[in-house]
Amino acid sequence: MRGTGLLDSEVEDTFDRLTRLAVKLLGIPAAFISLVDENRDFYKSACGFDSTLSKAREMEGPTFCHYAIEQSAPLVIPDTAGDPRYRDLPTVKTLGIAAYVGVPMLVNGQAIGSFCAIDRQPHPWSEREVEVLVELAKSAQREIELRSRAAALARANASLAESEVRFRTVQDASPVGFTLQRAVAGQDGAEASGFQVTFVNDAGVRLLERTRTAVLGSAIQELFPGGIGHQVREALLAVLHSGVDWSAELCGTDDCEDIGYEFTAVRVGEEAALIFSDISERLRSTREREFLLASLTEERLQLQRLLDASPTVMAIYEGPTHVITHVNPTWERTVGKPGAIGMTFRDVFPEFSESGLFERLEDVYRTGEPFRDQEVNVPLRRWPGSPMENTYWDLVWQRISSVASTGASPEFAVLTHAVDVTSKVLARREIEEARGEAVSARERAEHANESKSQFLVMMSHELRTPLNAIGGYAELLEMGIHGEVSEAQLDFLARIRRSQRHLLGLINGVLHFAKLEAGALHYEIVDVPIEEIVATCEALVAPQVREKGQHLSFDACEETMRVRGDLEKVQQIVLNLASNAVKFTDDGGHITISCSSRDDGMLTLSVTDTGRGIPADKAAQLFKPFMRVESEPSQHEEGTGLGLAISRELARGMGGDITLESEESVGSTFTLVLPQA
């Protein structure tokens, strides 16, 4: 962990880009890179944390990351509260972590931390989301590995520089290793097959890391490791026989992983001179540079794969002229613009000239400040010959290091992330327009209803006066004030009075209902004794009950039962329900008024009859104004069809309601529900 040099290091945009990208791609509130030592979590990058944690950048105690680094695969928790292993972790409450994914990061086979994503509500993480986080974690891990190797390379370069200083110190005397070798004849005077060292300078002694005594007289192949010594012997034999100089760089292994030397051999009389220098450090530096270059190439390919997997529009604009070098498949499907690769942003989108986006892109490239905006409105021609569209986009531009630049001079690119929200914007505007039209229609309807109610009130008053006069004159004639009245005349007068009462009841009902609709009724809410209401109702309907030979009974309406309501209006409702029961129950039928208290603080008063019942298809319409069970009122069952509508509105005005249960040919139960006192 400490070998990476990242603990307590400053915030770096290289890592922050990865966490921001995770937040954007997955639509989550926060993502972070956590490095774990024995005492704490250190947040190398955190996107979406509050200002306190973002400033502290560390946390002590058990966290999800401690569990994540113990695993070889990503730790995926869709619902932390539902998992007993994790729901008591402090960060579940302090950071509001409801869902978590942690991908362990390894350096040299050791877990050093994790790439984490969180949500503040349960989140069923999809395979694609986990795959995106794994790829981002690999990018972060690769960056950490590159940092470690870069540090090692820096140390190696420093060591090489130090060696060069030491080398220069002795260069005046002997800048390189130098030996003279004498050929050793084979057995029985055969041709020379090897060499013995007859001279070695100080530099040679140091390079061979032996004493001078050990070097002198030794066979040359014994002085260099691996196969190098044998190759040098063969080269010296060739030089001695041909007189042609030889130069080469030789390694101790096939991949030049550890040791290497640079050699030059010349013939000096009967001996061969060997000049050599140790190039092991240079080989290691070259190998390290090649590895870093390969890693950088792989990371560029990884970035392109990540962009291609994104469900949103992603593209890269390279250099100060913003040449489009990469677009993902979502771009090709959504933006169109075939053949955009290799063209500049201005050439691909000439229709943006009046939008200000060209200038915004220049600012992002120049300053490095990201550009984020929602519902950016621009015209767009997606395909050659297609019509110009009015489109809306959620747009993010972020400057990054150029993926095409390998030179020393800084060059940048702009990473584009865009979402086409045209359909969403247009749908919202249609809803807003429809809502405005609905509000206007409701206001017109309320105005028309108010006008209707005012008209009904006025007409009711105008009609009641002559109807009362008709009733009065008919009663006077019945009394014989103006002379004796015959039986036929009495029958006609009775009919006149019945019609007058019917019309007057209809007008009073209309007037009452109009007041209800207009909100002109006043409720005086008091504690109303149910027993008193029932007793009054019994007295008023008793004559009709006796006339039809019906049976009226009461059940559980106790003296202590009280409701909160307007006494007069409660009485009106109960009397209407009881009167309807008497009216629509055949002679000899049964009517029961019962009371009960409910656990929810409400009291019910039910009127049950054994009448004809109400068809199910008409029950829902019964509480509407002027609605009756029969299509035409019968001659014996007078009524306006307003009683139940008025009663329900009165009940609701007192915080209650009226419900109905009915079965044809069995009977009906109307239940008044009011708050219990």
C-alpha positions as CSV (number, residue, x, y, z in Angstrom):
1,M,0.0,0.0,0.0
2,R,2.7,2.5,1.1
3,G,4.8,1.5,-1.9
4,T,2.3,3.2,-4.2
5,G,3.0,6.6,-2.7
6,L,-0.8,7.4,-2.9
7,L,-1.7,7.5,0.9
8,D,-2.5,11.1,1.9
9,S,-1.7,12.3,-1.6
10,E,-3.5,15.2,-3.2
11,V,-6.7,14.9,-5.2
12,E,-5.9,14.1,-8.9
13,D,-8.1,14.6,-11.9
14,T,-6.9,11.2,-13.4
15,F,-8.8,9.4,-10.6
16,D,-11.6,11.9,-10.3
17,R,-12.5,11.4,-13.9
18,L,-13.2,7.7,-13.2
19,T,-15.5,8.3,-10.3
20,R,-17.3,11.0,-12.1
21,L,-17.7,8.7,-15.1
22,A,-19.1,6.0,-12.8
23,V,-21.7,8.4,-11.4
24,K,-22.7,9.6,-14.9
25,L,-22.8,6.1,-16.5
26,L,-24.8,4.4,-13.7
27,G,-27.0,7.4,-12.6
28,I,-26.0,6.9,-9.0
29,P,-25.4,9.6,-6.3
30,A,-21.8,8.7,-5.4
31,A,-18.7,6.7,-6.3
32,F,-15.2,6.6,-4.8
33,I,-11.8,5.0,-4.8
34,S,-10.9,3.8,-1.3
35,L,-7.3,2.8,-0.2
36,V,-7.2,0.7,2.9
37,D,-4.4,0.5,5.5
38,E,-4.4,-1.1,8.9
39,N,-6.2,1.9,10.6
40,R,-8.5,3.6,8.1
41,D,-10.0,4.1,4.6
42,F,-8.3,6.9,2.6
43,Y,-10.4,8.2,-0.3
44,K,-8.1,8.9,-3.2
45,S,-11.1,10.1,-5.2
46,A,-14.7,10.7,-4.1
47,C,-17.6,12.0,-6.3
48,G,-20.9,12.8,-4.6
49,F,-19.9,12.9,-0.9
50,D,-20.9,15.8,1.3
51,S,-18.4,18.6,1.9
52,T,-17.3,17.3,5.3
53,L,-16.3,13.9,4.1
54,S,-14.9,15.3,0.8
55,K,-12.6,17.5,2.8
56,A,-11.5,14.9,5.4
57,R,-11.0,12.2,2.7
58,E,-10.7,9.4,5.3
59,M,-12.8,7.3,7.7
60,E,-11.8,5.0,10.5
61,G,-13.6,1.9,11.7
62,P,-15.3,-0.9,9.8
63,T,-16.6,-0.1,6.3
64,F,-17.9,-1.9,3.2
65,C,-14.4,-1.6,1.7
66,H,-12.9,-3.9,4.3
67,Y,-15.3,-6.6,3.1
68,A,-14.7,-5.9,-0.6
69,I,-10.9,-6.3,-0.4
70,E,-11.2,-9.7,1.2
71,Q,-12.9,-11.0,-2.0
72,S,-11.6,-12.0,-5.4
73,A,-14.9,-10.9,-7.1
74,P,-16.9,-7.7,-6.8
75,L,-18.9,-7.3,-3.6
76,V,-22.5,-6.6,-4.7
77,I,-25.1,-5.6,-2.1
78,P,-28.5,-4.5,-3.6
79,D,-30.0,-3.7,-0.2
80,T,-27.8,-3.1,2.8
81,A,-30.7,-2.9,5.3
82,G,-31.9,-6.3,4.2
83,D,-28.5,-8.1,4.7
84,P,-27.7,-8.9,8.3
85,R,-24.0,-9.0,7.5
86,Y,-23.9,-5.3,6.6
87,R,-26.9,-3.4,7.9
88,D,-25.2,-2.5,11.2
89,L,-22.1,-0.9,9.5
90,P,-21.8,2.7,10.6
91,T,-21.7,4.1,7.1
92,V,-25.2,2.7,6.4
93,K,-26.6,5.4,8.7
94,T,-23.9,8.1,8.5
95,L,-23.7,8.1,4.7
96,G,-27.1,6.7,4.0
97,I,-25.7,3.8,2.0
98,A,-28.7,1.7,0.9
99,A,-26.9,-0.2,-1.9
100,Y,-23.2,-0.9,-2.5
101,V,-20.8,-2.4,-5.1
102,G,-17.1,-2.7,-4.3
103,V,-14.5,-4.0,-6.8
104,P,-11.2,-5.0,-5.2
105,M,-8.0,-3.5,-6.7
106,L,-4.7,-5.5,-6.6
107,V,-1.1,-4.3,-7.0
108,N,1.5,-7.1,-7.3
109,G,-1.1,-9.6,-6.2
110,Q,-2.0,-7.6,-3.0
111,A,-5.3,-6.0,-2.3
112,I,-4.8,-2.3,-1.6
113,G,-8.4,-1.0,-1.8
114,S,-11.5,-1.0,-3.9
115,F,-13.5,1.0,-6.5
116,C,-16.9,1.6,-4.9
117,A,-20.3,2.8,-6.0
118,I,-23.2,3.5,-3.7
119,D,-26.9,4.4,-3.9
120,R,-29.0,5.9,-1.2
121,Q,-31.9,3.6,-2.0
122,P,-32.0,-0.1,-2.7
123,H,-30.5,-0.8,-6.1
124,P,-30.7,-4.1,-8.0
125,W,-27.3,-3.8,-9.7
126,S,-27.4,-5.2,-13.2
127,E,-24.6,-7.2,-14.8
128,R,-23.8,-4.3,-17.1
129,E,-23.5,-1.9,-14.2
130,V,-21.1,-4.2,-12.3
131,E,-19.2,-4.8,-15.6
132,V,-18.8,-1.0,-16.0
133,L,-17.5,-0.7,-12.4
134,V,-15.1,-3.6,-13.0
135,E,-13.7,-1.9,-16.1
136,L,-13.4,1.4,-14.2
137,A,-11.6,-0.4,-11.3
138,K,-9.2,-1.9,-13.8
139,S,-8.4,1.6,-15.1
140,A,-7.8,2.9,-11.6
141,Q,-5.7,-0.2,-10.8
142,R,-3.7,0.1,-14.0
143,E,-3.1,3.8,-13.1
144,I,-1.8,2.8,-9.7
145,E,0.4,0.1,-11.1
146,L,1.8,2.6,-13.6
147,R,2.5,5.0,-10.8
148,S,4.3,2.3,-8.9
149,R,6.3,1.2,-11.9
150,A,7.0,4.9,-12.8
151,A,8.3,5.4,-9.3
152,A,10.5,2.3,-9.7
153,L,11.7,3.5,-13.0
154,A,12.5,6.9,-11.5
155,R,14.5,5.1,-8.8
156,A,16.3,3.0,-11.5
157,N,17.0,6.1,-13.6
158,A,18.4,7.8,-10.4
159,S,20.6,4.8,-9.8
160,L,21.7,4.8,-13.4
161,A,22.6,8.5,-13.1
162,E,24.5,7.8,-9.9
163,S,26.4,5.0,-11.7
164,E,27.2,7.3,-14.5
165,V,28.6,9.8,-12.0
166,R,30.8,7.1,-10.5
167,F,31.7,6.0,-14.0
168,R,32.8,9.5,-15.0
169,T,34.9,9.7,-11.8
170,V,37.1,6.8,-13.0
171,Q,36.7,7.5,-16.7
172,D,40.0,9.4,-17.0
173,A,41.8,6.3,-15.9
174,S,39.7,3.7,-17.7
175,P,36.3,4.5,-18.9
176,V,35.3,0.9,-19.8
177,G,36.4,-2.6,-18.9
178,F,39.4,-3.8,-20.8
179,T,41.0,-7.2,-21.0
180,L,43.7,-8.9,-23.1
181,Q,43.3,-12.6,-23.8
182,R,45.9,-15.1,-25.0
183,A,44.7,-18.1,-27.0
184,V,45.0,-21.4,-25.4
185,A,46.0,-24.3,-27.7
186,G,44.0,-27.5,-27.7
187,Q,45.3,-30.9,-26.7
188,D,48.2,-32.3,-28.8
189,G,48.8,-28.9,-30.4
190,A,45.3,-28.6,-31.8
191,E,43.9,-25.3,-32.9
192,A,43.2,-22.8,-30.1
193,S,39.8,-23.4,-28.4
194,G,39.8,-20.9,-25.6
195,F,41.4,-17.8,-24.0
196,Q,43.0,-16.9,-20.7
197,V,43.0,-13.3,-19.4
198,T,46.5,-11.8,-19.3
199,F,45.5,-8.2,-18.4
200,V,42.5,-6.4,-16.8
201,N,42.2,-2.7,-16.0
202,D,40.6,-1.3,-12.9
203,A,37.3,-0.7,-14.6
204,G,37.2,-4.3,-15.8
205,V,37.8,-5.5,-12.3
206,R,34.9,-3.4,-11.0
207,L,32.6,-4.5,-13.8
208,L,33.4,-8.2,-13.4
209,E,33.0,-7.8,-9.6
210,R,36.0,-9.9,-8.9
211,T,39.5,-9.4,-7.6
212,R,42.3,-8.9,-10.1
213,T,43.9,-12.1,-9.1
214,A,40.7,-14.0,-9.7
215,V,40.4,-12.5,-13.2
216,L,43.9,-13.0,-14.4
217,G,44.5,-16.5,-15.8
218,S,40.7,-17.2,-15.9
219,A,39.0,-18.5,-19.0
220,I,37.0,-15.7,-20.6
221,Q,33.8,-17.7,-20.6
222,E,33.9,-18.0,-16.9
223,L,33.8,-14.3,-16.3
224,F,30.4,-13.5,-17.7
225,P,27.1,-15.0,-16.6
226,G,24.8,-17.3,-18.5
227,G,25.6,-17.9,-22.2
228,I,27.4,-14.5,-22.5
229,G,30.8,-16.0,-21.8
230,H,30.5,-18.7,-24.5
231,Q,29.4,-16.2,-27.1
232,V,32.3,-13.9,-26.2
233,R,34.8,-16.8,-26.6
234,E,33.5,-17.7,-30.0
235,A,33.6,-14.1,-31.1
236,L,37.2,-13.7,-29.9
237,L,38.3,-16.8,-31.8
238,A,36.7,-15.4,-35.0
239,V,38.4,-12.0,-34.5
240,L,41.8,-13.7,-33.8
241,H,41.5,-15.8,-37.0
242,S,40.0,-13.2,-39.3
243,G,41.3,-10.0,-37.9
244,V,37.8,-8.4,-38.3
245,D,36.6,-6.4,-35.4
246,W,33.4,-7.5,-33.6
247,S,30.8,-5.5,-31.7
248,A,27.6,-6.7,-30.0
249,E,25.2,-6.3,-27.2
250,L,24.7,-9.6,-25.3
251,C,22.2,-10.6,-22.6
252,G,22.3,-13.2,-19.9
253,T,18.8,-14.5,-20.8
254,D,16.8,-14.6,-24.0
255,D,14.5,-11.8,-22.9
256,C,17.3,-9.6,-21.6
257,E,15.5,-9.4,-18.2
258,D,18.5,-9.1,-15.8
259,I,22.0,-8.7,-17.2
260,G,23.5,-7.3,-20.4
261,Y,26.8,-6.1,-21.7
262,E,28.1,-4.1,-24.7
263,F,31.2,-5.6,-26.3
264,T,33.9,-4.6,-28.8
265,A,36.7,-7.0,-29.7
266,V,39.9,-6.4,-31.8
267,R,43.0,-8.4,-32.6
268,V,46.2,-7.0,-31.0
269,G,49.1,-9.0,-32.3
270,E,48.7,-12.5,-31.1
271,E,46.2,-11.6,-28.5
272,A,42.6,-10.4,-28.6
273,A,41.5,-7.3,-26.8
274,L,38.0,-7.1,-25.3
275,I,36.4,-3.8,-24.4
276,F,33.1,-4.1,-22.5
277,S,30.6,-2.1,-20.5
278,D,27.6,-3.2,-18.3
279,I,24.3,-2.1,-20.0
280,S,22.0,-3.9,-17.6
281,E,20.4,-0.7,-16.3
282,R,19.8,0.6,-19.8
283,L,18.1,-2.6,-20.8
284,R,15.9,-2.6,-17.8
285,S,15.0,1.1,-18.5
286,T,14.2,0.3,-22.1
287,R,12.1,-2.7,-21.0
288,E,10.2,-0.5,-18.5
289,R,9.5,2.1,-21.1
290,E,8.2,-0.5,-23.5
291,F,6.0,-1.9,-20.8
292,L,4.6,1.6,-19.9
293,L,4.0,2.3,-23.6
294,A,2.1,-1.0,-23.9
295,S,0.1,-0.2,-20.8
296,L,-0.8,3.2,-22.1
297,T,-1.9,1.7,-25.4
298,E,-4.0,-0.9,-23.6
299,E,-5.6,1.9,-21.4
300,R,-6.5,3.8,-24.6
301,L,-8.2,0.7,-26.0
302,Q,-9.9,0.1,-22.6
303,L,-11.3,3.7,-22.7
304,Q,-12.7,3.1,-26.1
305,R,-14.3,-0.1,-25.1
306,L,-15.8,1.7,-22.1
307,L,-17.2,4.4,-24.3
308,D,-18.6,1.8,-26.7
309,A,-20.4,0.0,-23.9
310,S,-22.1,3.2,-22.7
311,P,-25.9,3.5,-23.3
312,T,-25.5,7.2,-23.7
313,V,-23.8,9.2,-26.5
314,M,-20.0,9.3,-26.0
315,A,-17.4,10.8,-28.3
316,I,-13.8,12.2,-28.2
317,Y,-12.8,15.5,-29.9
318,E,-9.0,15.7,-30.2
319,G,-6.7,18.7,-30.3
320,P,-7.4,22.5,-30.6
321,T,-9.5,22.0,-33.8
322,H,-11.6,19.4,-32.0
323,V,-11.2,16.6,-34.6
324,I,-13.7,13.7,-33.9
325,T,-11.6,10.6,-33.3
326,H,-14.0,8.3,-31.7
327,V,-17.8,7.9,-31.5
328,N,-19.7,5.0,-29.8
329,P,-22.5,3.0,-31.3
330,T,-25.1,5.1,-29.4
331,W,-23.8,8.2,-31.2
332,E,-24.2,6.4,-34.5
333,R,-27.8,5.4,-33.7
334,T,-28.9,8.7,-32.0
335,V,-26.9,11.5,-33.5
336,G,-26.4,10.0,-36.9
337,K,-23.8,12.1,-38.8
338,P,-22.2,9.3,-40.8
339,G,-18.6,9.8,-41.7
340,A,-17.9,12.1,-38.7
341,I,-14.6,10.4,-37.8
342,G,-11.6,12.6,-38.9
343,M,-13.8,15.8,-39.3
344,T,-13.8,18.8,-37.0
345,F,-16.7,19.5,-34.7
346,R,-17.6,22.7,-36.6
347,D,-17.7,20.8,-39.9
348,V,-19.9,18.0,-38.6
349,F,-22.4,20.4,-36.9
350,P,-22.7,23.5,-39.0
351,E,-26.3,23.9,-37.7
352,F,-24.8,24.8,-34.3
353,S,-23.3,28.1,-35.5
354,E,-26.0,30.2,-33.7
355,S,-26.2,28.0,-30.5
356,G,-23.0,29.2,-28.8
357,L,-21.7,25.7,-28.5
358,F,-18.6,26.3,-30.6
359,E,-17.5,29.0,-28.1
360,R,-18.4,26.7,-25.1
361,L,-16.2,23.9,-26.5
362,E,-13.3,26.3,-27.0
363,D,-13.6,27.4,-23.3
364,V,-13.6,23.8,-22.1
365,Y,-10.5,23.0,-24.1
366,R,-8.7,26.2,-23.1
367,T,-9.5,26.3,-19.4
368,G,-10.2,22.7,-18.5
369,E,-13.4,23.7,-16.7
370,P,-16.1,21.2,-17.6
371,F,-19.4,22.3,-19.2
372,R,-22.6,20.8,-17.9
373,D,-26.1,21.8,-19.0
374,Q,-29.5,20.2,-19.2
375,E,-32.0,20.4,-22.1
376,V,-29.7,22.3,-24.4
377,N,-31.9,23.3,-27.3
378,V,-30.2,22.9,-30.8
379,P,-31.3,22.2,-34.3
380,L,-30.0,18.9,-35.7
381,R,-29.9,17.3,-39.1
382,R,-29.1,13.7,-38.3
383,W,-28.8,12.2,-41.7
384,P,-28.0,13.6,-45.2
385,G,-31.2,14.8,-46.7
386,S,-33.2,14.4,-43.5
387,P,-35.3,17.4,-42.2
388,M,-33.9,19.7,-39.5
389,E,-35.1,18.7,-36.1
390,N,-35.6,20.8,-33.0
391,T,-33.8,18.7,-30.3
392,Y,-32.9,18.9,-26.6
393,W,-29.9,17.3,-25.0
394,D,-28.4,16.9,-21.5
395,L,-24.7,17.6,-22.3
396,V,-21.4,17.3,-20.5
397,W,-18.0,18.2,-21.9
398,Q,-14.9,17.3,-19.9
399,R,-11.3,18.0,-20.9
400,I,-8.9,14.9,-20.7
401,S,-5.4,14.1,-21.8
402,S,-5.3,13.5,-25.5
403,V,-5.4,9.8,-26.3
404,A,-3.6,10.5,-29.6
405,S,-0.7,12.5,-28.1
406,T,2.5,10.8,-27.2
407,G,4.8,13.8,-27.4
408,A,6.2,15.9,-24.6
409,S,4.1,19.0,-25.5
410,P,0.7,18.9,-23.7
411,E,-2.3,18.3,-25.9
412,F,-5.8,17.7,-24.8
413,A,-9.1,16.2,-25.9
414,V,-12.7,16.7,-24.9
415,L,-14.8,13.8,-23.8
416,T,-18.4,14.2,-24.7
417,H,-21.3,12.7,-22.8
418,A,-24.8,13.5,-24.1
419,V,-28.4,12.2,-23.7
420,D,-31.2,13.0,-26.2
421,V,-34.1,14.2,-24.0
422,T,-36.2,15.6,-26.8
423,S,-39.1,13.2,-26.3
424,K,-39.1,13.9,-22.5
425,V,-39.1,17.7,-23.0
426,L,-41.9,17.5,-25.6
427,A,-44.0,15.1,-23.5
428,R,-43.6,17.4,-20.5
429,R,-44.7,20.4,-22.5
430,E,-47.7,18.5,-23.8
431,I,-48.7,17.6,-20.2
432,E,-48.3,21.2,-19.1
433,E,-50.5,22.4,-22.0
434,A,-53.1,19.7,-21.2
435,R,-53.0,20.7,-17.5
436,G,-53.5,24.3,-18.4
437,E,-56.5,23.4,-20.6
438,A,-57.9,21.2,-17.9
439,V,-57.6,24.1,-15.3
440,S,-59.4,26.4,-17.8
441,A,-62.1,23.8,-18.4
442,R,-62.6,23.3,-14.7
443,E,-62.8,27.0,-14.1
444,R,-65.4,27.3,-16.8
445,A,-67.4,24.4,-15.4
446,E,-67.3,25.8,-11.9
447,H,-68.5,29.1,-13.2
448,A,-71.3,27.4,-15.1
449,N,-72.2,25.4,-12.0
450,E,-72.3,28.5,-9.9
451,S,-74.5,30.2,-12.4
452,K,-76.8,27.2,-12.4
453,S,-77.0,27.1,-8.6
454,Q,-77.8,30.8,-8.5
455,F,-80.5,30.3,-11.1
456,L,-82.0,27.4,-9.2
457,V,-82.1,29.4,-6.0
458,M,-83.8,32.3,-7.6
459,M,-86.4,30.1,-9.5
460,S,-87.1,28.1,-6.3
461,H,-88.0,31.2,-4.4
462,E,-90.1,32.5,-7.3
463,L,-92.0,29.2,-7.6
464,R,-92.6,28.6,-3.9
465,T,-94.7,31.7,-3.5
466,P,-97.5,30.8,-6.0
467,L,-97.4,27.1,-4.9
468,N,-98.0,28.1,-1.3
469,A,-100.9,30.3,-2.5
470,I,-102.3,27.3,-4.5
471,G,-102.1,25.1,-1.4
472,G,-103.7,27.8,0.8
473,Y,-106.7,28.4,-1.5
474,A,-107.3,24.7,-2.0
475,E,-107.4,24.2,1.8
476,L,-109.9,27.1,2.2
477,L,-112.1,25.6,-0.5
478,E,-112.0,22.2,1.3
479,M,-113.1,23.9,4.5
480,G,-116.2,25.2,2.8
481,I,-115.4,28.9,3.3
482,H,-117.1,29.8,0.1
483,G,-119.9,27.3,0.3
484,E,-120.6,23.6,0.5
485,V,-118.2,21.4,-1.6
486,S,-119.3,18.2,-3.2
487,E,-117.5,14.8,-2.9
488,A,-116.2,15.1,-6.4
489,Q,-114.9,18.6,-5.8
490,L,-113.3,17.4,-2.5
491,D,-111.5,14.6,-4.5
492,F,-110.2,17.2,-7.1
493,L,-109.1,19.5,-4.2
494,A,-107.2,16.6,-2.6
495,R,-105.5,15.9,-5.9
496,I,-104.6,19.6,-6.2
497,R,-103.1,19.6,-2.7
498,R,-101.1,16.4,-3.3
499,S,-99.7,17.9,-6.5
500,Q,-98.9,21.1,-4.8
501,R,-97.1,19.3,-1.9
502,H,-95.1,17.2,-4.5
503,L,-94.0,20.3,-6.4
504,L,-93.2,22.2,-3.3
505,G,-91.1,19.2,-2.0
506,L,-89.3,19.1,-5.4
507,I,-88.6,22.8,-5.3
508,N,-87.4,22.7,-1.6
509,G,-85.1,19.7,-2.5
510,V,-83.7,21.6,-5.5
511,L,-83.1,24.7,-3.4
512,H,-81.4,22.6,-0.7
513,F,-79.2,20.8,-3.2
514,A,-78.3,24.1,-4.9
515,K,-77.2,25.5,-1.5
516,L,-75.1,22.4,-1.0
517,E,-73.4,22.7,-4.4
518,A,-72.8,26.4,-3.8
519,G,-71.3,25.7,-0.4
520,A,-73.8,28.0,1.3
521,L,-74.9,25.6,4.1
522,H,-73.6,26.3,7.6
523,Y,-72.8,23.4,9.9
524,E,-73.1,23.9,13.7
525,I,-71.1,20.9,15.0
526,V,-72.0,19.7,18.5
527,D,-72.3,16.4,20.3
528,V,-75.5,14.8,19.0
529,P,-77.2,12.0,21.1
530,I,-78.1,9.1,18.8
531,E,-81.0,7.9,21.1
532,E,-82.7,11.3,20.7
533,I,-82.3,11.2,16.9
534,V,-83.8,7.7,16.7
535,A,-86.7,8.5,19.0
536,T,-87.6,11.6,16.9
537,C,-87.4,9.5,13.7
538,E,-89.6,6.8,15.3
539,A,-92.3,9.3,16.1
540,L,-92.3,10.8,12.6
541,V,-92.5,7.6,10.6
542,A,-94.7,5.6,13.0
543,P,-98.0,6.6,11.2
544,Q,-96.7,5.4,7.8
545,V,-95.4,2.2,9.5
546,R,-98.8,1.5,11.1
547,E,-100.7,2.3,7.8
548,K,-98.6,-0.3,5.9
549,G,-98.7,-2.9,8.7
550,Q,-94.9,-2.9,8.9
551,H,-92.7,-3.8,11.9
552,L,-90.1,-1.2,13.1
553,S,-87.4,-2.3,15.6
554,F,-84.2,-0.8,17.1
555,D,-80.9,-2.5,18.0
556,A,-78.0,-1.4,20.1
557,C,-78.7,2.4,19.9
558,E,-77.6,3.1,23.4
559,E,-78.2,6.3,25.4
560,T,-74.5,7.0,25.7
561,M,-73.9,7.0,21.9
562,R,-73.1,10.4,20.5
563,V,-71.7,11.7,17.2
564,R,-70.1,15.0,16.2
565,G,-72.4,16.7,13.8
566,D,-75.2,19.3,13.2
567,L,-78.3,18.1,15.1
568,E,-80.8,19.3,12.5
569,K,-78.9,17.8,9.6
570,V,-78.3,14.5,11.3
571,Q,-82.0,14.3,12.0
572,Q,-82.7,15.1,8.4
573,I,-80.5,12.3,7.1
574,V,-81.8,9.6,9.5
575,L,-85.4,10.6,8.7
576,N,-84.8,10.5,5.0
577,L,-83.3,7.0,5.3
578,A,-86.1,5.7,7.5
579,S,-88.8,7.3,5.2
580,N,-87.3,5.7,2.2
581,A,-87.2,2.3,3.9
582,V,-90.9,2.6,4.8
583,K,-91.8,3.8,1.3
584,F,-90.0,1.1,-0.6
585,T,-90.9,-1.8,1.7
586,D,-94.1,-3.8,1.0
587,D,-96.9,-4.0,3.5
588,G,-96.0,-6.2,6.5
589,G,-92.3,-5.8,5.9
590,H,-89.6,-5.3,8.5
591,I,-87.4,-2.2,9.2
592,T,-84.5,-2.2,11.6
593,I,-82.5,0.8,12.9
594,S,-79.2,-0.3,14.5
595,C,-76.1,1.4,15.9
596,S,-72.5,0.4,16.5
597,S,-69.1,1.9,17.3
598,R,-66.0,1.2,15.2
599,D,-62.4,1.0,16.2
600,D,-61.4,3.9,13.9
601,G,-63.4,6.4,16.0
602,M,-66.5,6.4,13.8
603,L,-70.1,5.5,14.7
604,T,-72.5,3.9,12.3
605,L,-76.3,4.1,12.2
606,S,-77.8,1.6,9.8
607,V,-81.4,1.4,8.4
608,T,-82.2,-2.1,7.1
609,D,-85.4,-3.1,5.3
610,T,-86.9,-6.2,3.7
611,G,-87.9,-4.3,0.6
612,R,-87.5,-5.1,-3.1
613,G,-83.7,-4.4,-3.1
614,I,-81.7,-2.4,-5.6
615,P,-80.1,-3.8,-8.7
616,A,-76.3,-3.8,-8.6
617,D,-76.0,-1.8,-11.9
618,K,-78.2,1.0,-10.4
619,A,-76.8,1.1,-6.8
620,A,-73.8,3.2,-7.8
621,Q,-76.1,5.8,-9.5
622,L,-78.6,6.0,-6.6
623,F,-76.7,8.9,-4.8
624,K,-76.7,11.1,-7.9
625,P,-79.3,14.0,-8.1
626,F,-82.7,13.1,-9.5
627,M,-81.9,9.4,-9.7
628,R,-84.5,6.8,-8.7
629,V,-84.5,3.0,-8.8
630,E,-87.4,3.0,-11.3
631,S,-87.0,4.7,-14.6
632,E,-90.3,6.6,-14.0
633,P,-91.6,7.4,-10.5
634,S,-94.7,5.4,-9.6
635,Q,-97.9,7.0,-8.5
636,H,-97.7,5.6,-5.0
637,E,-94.0,6.5,-4.4
638,E,-93.6,10.2,-4.6
639,G,-90.2,11.8,-4.5
640,T,-87.8,14.1,-6.2
641,G,-84.8,11.8,-6.4
642,L,-82.7,14.3,-4.4
643,G,-83.1,12.9,-0.9
644,L,-80.2,10.5,-1.0
645,A,-77.9,12.9,-2.9
646,I,-78.6,15.6,-0.3
647,S,-78.2,13.2,2.6
648,R,-74.8,12.0,1.4
649,E,-73.5,15.6,0.8
650,L,-74.7,16.5,4.3
651,A,-73.0,13.5,5.8
652,R,-69.7,14.3,4.0
653,G,-70.0,17.9,5.1
654,M,-69.8,16.7,8.7
655,G,-66.8,14.4,8.1
656,G,-68.8,11.2,7.4
657,D,-70.5,9.3,4.6
658,I,-73.4,7.1,3.6
659,T,-72.9,3.6,2.2
660,L,-75.3,1.0,0.7
661,E,-75.5,-2.7,0.7
662,S,-78.4,-4.3,-1.2
663,E,-79.7,-7.6,-2.7
664,E,-82.6,-7.8,-5.0
665,S,-85.8,-9.4,-3.5
666,V,-84.0,-9.5,-0.1
667,G,-83.7,-5.8,1.0
668,S,-81.3,-3.0,1.5
669,T,-79.1,-1.5,4.3
670,F,-78.2,2.2,4.2
671,T,-75.5,3.1,6.7
672,L,-74.7,6.6,8.0
673,V,-71.1,7.0,9.3
674,L,-70.2,10.0,11.4
675,P,-67.3,10.8,13.8
676,Q,-67.9,9.5,17.3
677,A,-68.1,12.1,20.1
